[in-house]
Amino acid sequence: MSRVELIEAASASGAAKPLLDDITATFGATPAMFRAVANSPAALSMMWAGFGALGGGRLGARLGEQIAVLVADRNRCEYCLAAHTALGRKAGVSASEMRQAQEGESEDPRVSAALSFAAKLVDERAQVSDDDTEALRKAGFDDEEIVEIVAHVALNLFTNYVNVALDVPVDFPRVALRGAS
């Protein structure tokens, strides 16, 4: 049971109402995570805007979702793992590629470099080195894309924390955590 009220889109008011209406129109339902965050219209606005901005970024949906499952597994966020696995599959990432990404692996060297960097951001609390960013450049990432990787990790840390801390019920098909710490 969620530790905060899950606001229904139909009964929402104030600044949360138009945001939840937009989210519901986008998903065809109102995922529980958004209903929990709707307790703070400011947080909901920030999160929804972040998803929209990064959705239009240079990394693309496929890599964004692969980063999201990596971060979710490392933070043991069952909600985000389930949601982003479903979204990744919708973006054209195979089930096998999503499982690999969850473990920080990919057969694609570019994706592998991004996932390694994202894993280090999470595991080392952003304490990366010049060598880490240089490895991304050697894999073909420019500064804009490097910043976007950091942004994807940061947004996913927020959503992981919301879902884990507030015990938001999973309303996507469940996916097993791989055991990352």
C-alpha positions as CSV (number, residue, x, y, z in Angstrom):
1,M,0.0,0.0,0.0
2,S,1.4,3.4,-1.0
3,R,2.6,5.6,1.9
4,V,1.0,8.6,0.3
5,E,-2.4,9.1,-1.3
6,L,-2.7,8.1,-5.0
7,I,-4.5,11.0,-6.5
8,E,-7.1,10.1,-9.1
9,A,-7.0,12.1,-12.3
10,A,-10.7,12.4,-12.3
11,S,-10.8,14.0,-8.9
12,A,-7.6,16.0,-9.0
13,S,-7.8,19.7,-8.7
14,G,-5.5,22.7,-8.9
15,A,-2.2,22.6,-10.7
16,A,-2.2,18.8,-10.6
17,K,-5.4,18.4,-12.7
18,P,-4.1,19.5,-16.1
19,L,-0.9,17.5,-15.7
20,L,-2.7,14.3,-14.7
21,D,-5.1,14.8,-17.6
22,D,-2.2,15.1,-20.0
23,I,-0.5,12.0,-18.4
24,T,-3.7,10.0,-18.7
25,A,-4.1,11.0,-22.3
26,T,-0.6,10.0,-23.0
27,F,-0.7,6.5,-21.3
28,G,-4.4,5.8,-21.7
29,A,-4.5,5.4,-17.9
30,T,-2.8,7.2,-15.0
31,P,0.1,5.2,-13.7
32,A,0.4,5.0,-9.9
33,M,3.7,6.7,-9.8
34,F,2.2,9.9,-11.3
35,R,-0.7,9.6,-8.9
36,A,1.7,9.5,-6.0
37,V,3.8,12.4,-7.2
38,A,0.6,14.4,-7.9
39,N,0.5,15.2,-4.1
40,S,3.1,17.8,-5.0
41,P,2.1,19.6,-8.2
42,A,5.6,21.2,-8.4
43,A,7.2,17.8,-8.3
44,L,4.7,16.4,-10.8
45,S,5.4,19.3,-13.2
46,M,9.2,18.9,-12.8
47,M,9.0,15.1,-13.5
48,W,6.6,15.3,-16.4
49,A,8.6,18.1,-18.0
50,G,11.8,16.1,-17.5
51,F,10.3,13.1,-19.3
52,G,9.1,15.3,-22.1
53,A,12.4,17.1,-22.5
54,L,14.6,14.0,-22.5
55,G,12.1,12.2,-24.8
56,G,13.0,14.8,-27.4
57,G,16.7,14.6,-26.7
58,R,19.5,13.2,-28.9
59,L,19.9,9.9,-27.1
60,G,16.5,8.6,-28.2
61,A,13.9,6.5,-26.5
62,R,15.8,3.1,-26.9
63,L,18.9,4.2,-25.0
64,G,16.9,6.2,-22.5
65,E,14.9,3.2,-21.6
66,Q,18.0,1.0,-21.4
67,I,19.6,3.5,-19.0
68,A,16.3,3.5,-17.0
69,V,16.3,-0.2,-16.4
70,L,19.9,-0.2,-15.4
71,V,19.3,2.5,-12.8
72,A,16.1,0.9,-11.6
73,D,17.8,-2.4,-11.0
74,R,20.7,-0.8,-9.2
75,N,18.2,1.0,-6.9
76,R,16.0,-2.1,-6.5
77,C,13.0,-0.1,-7.9
78,E,10.6,-2.7,-9.1
79,Y,8.1,-0.1,-10.3
80,C,10.6,1.7,-12.6
81,L,12.0,-1.6,-13.8
82,A,8.6,-2.8,-14.8
83,A,7.5,0.5,-16.4
84,H,10.7,1.1,-18.3
85,T,11.0,-2.5,-19.5
86,A,7.5,-2.1,-21.0
87,L,8.4,1.3,-22.5
88,G,11.7,0.0,-23.8
89,R,9.9,-2.9,-25.6
90,K,7.4,-0.3,-27.0
91,A,10.5,1.7,-28.3
92,G,11.8,-1.4,-30.1
93,V,14.3,-2.8,-27.7
94,S,14.2,-6.6,-27.6
95,A,13.5,-8.5,-24.4
96,S,17.1,-9.8,-24.5
97,E,18.5,-6.3,-24.9
98,M,16.4,-5.0,-22.0
99,R,17.7,-7.9,-19.7
100,Q,21.2,-7.1,-20.8
101,A,20.8,-3.4,-20.1
102,Q,19.4,-4.2,-16.7
103,E,22.7,-5.8,-15.9
104,G,24.7,-2.9,-17.6
105,E,25.6,-4.9,-20.7
106,S,25.0,-4.6,-24.4
107,E,26.4,-6.1,-27.5
108,D,26.4,-2.6,-29.1
109,P,29.7,-0.9,-28.0
110,R,28.0,2.5,-28.0
111,V,25.2,1.4,-25.7
112,S,27.6,-0.6,-23.6
113,A,29.7,2.6,-23.0
114,A,26.6,4.6,-22.0
115,L,25.5,1.9,-19.6
116,S,28.9,1.6,-18.1
117,F,29.0,5.3,-17.5
118,A,25.4,5.4,-16.1
119,A,26.3,2.5,-13.8
120,K,29.3,4.4,-12.5
121,L,27.2,7.5,-11.9
122,V,24.8,5.5,-9.7
123,D,27.3,3.2,-8.0
124,E,29.9,5.9,-7.3
125,R,27.4,8.7,-6.7
126,A,28.6,10.7,-9.7
127,Q,32.3,10.4,-8.8
128,V,33.5,9.8,-12.4
129,S,36.9,10.6,-13.9
130,D,38.3,12.1,-17.0
131,D,38.9,8.6,-18.3
132,D,35.2,7.8,-17.9
133,T,34.0,10.7,-20.0
134,E,36.8,10.0,-22.5
135,A,35.5,6.5,-22.9
136,L,32.2,7.9,-23.9
137,R,33.8,10.2,-26.4
138,K,35.7,7.3,-27.9
139,A,32.3,5.4,-28.2
140,G,31.0,8.4,-30.3
141,F,29.2,10.5,-27.7
142,D,29.6,14.3,-27.7
143,D,29.2,16.7,-24.8
144,E,25.4,17.1,-25.4
145,E,24.8,13.4,-25.2
146,I,27.1,13.0,-22.2
147,V,25.0,15.6,-20.3
148,E,21.8,13.8,-21.4
149,I,23.1,10.5,-20.0
150,V,23.6,12.3,-16.7
151,A,20.1,13.8,-17.0
152,H,18.5,10.4,-17.6
153,V,20.3,9.0,-14.6
154,A,19.2,11.9,-12.4
155,L,15.6,11.8,-13.5
156,N,15.5,8.0,-12.9
157,L,17.0,8.4,-9.5
158,F,14.2,10.7,-8.6
159,T,11.5,8.3,-9.8
160,N,13.2,5.4,-8.2
161,Y,13.3,7.2,-4.9
162,V,9.7,8.2,-5.2
163,N,8.6,4.6,-5.9
164,V,10.8,2.9,-3.3
165,A,10.4,5.4,-0.5
166,L,6.7,5.8,-0.9
167,D,6.0,2.1,-1.7
168,V,4.1,2.9,-4.9
169,P,2.2,-0.2,-6.1
170,V,3.5,-1.6,-9.4
171,D,0.9,-1.3,-12.2
172,F,3.0,-2.6,-15.1
173,P,3.9,-6.2,-15.8
174,R,6.4,-7.2,-13.2
175,V,10.1,-7.8,-14.1
176,A,12.5,-9.6,-11.8
177,L,15.3,-7.6,-10.3
178,R,18.7,-9.0,-11.3
179,G,20.2,-8.4,-7.9
180,A,22.4,-5.3,-8.5
181,S,23.0,-3.4,-5.3
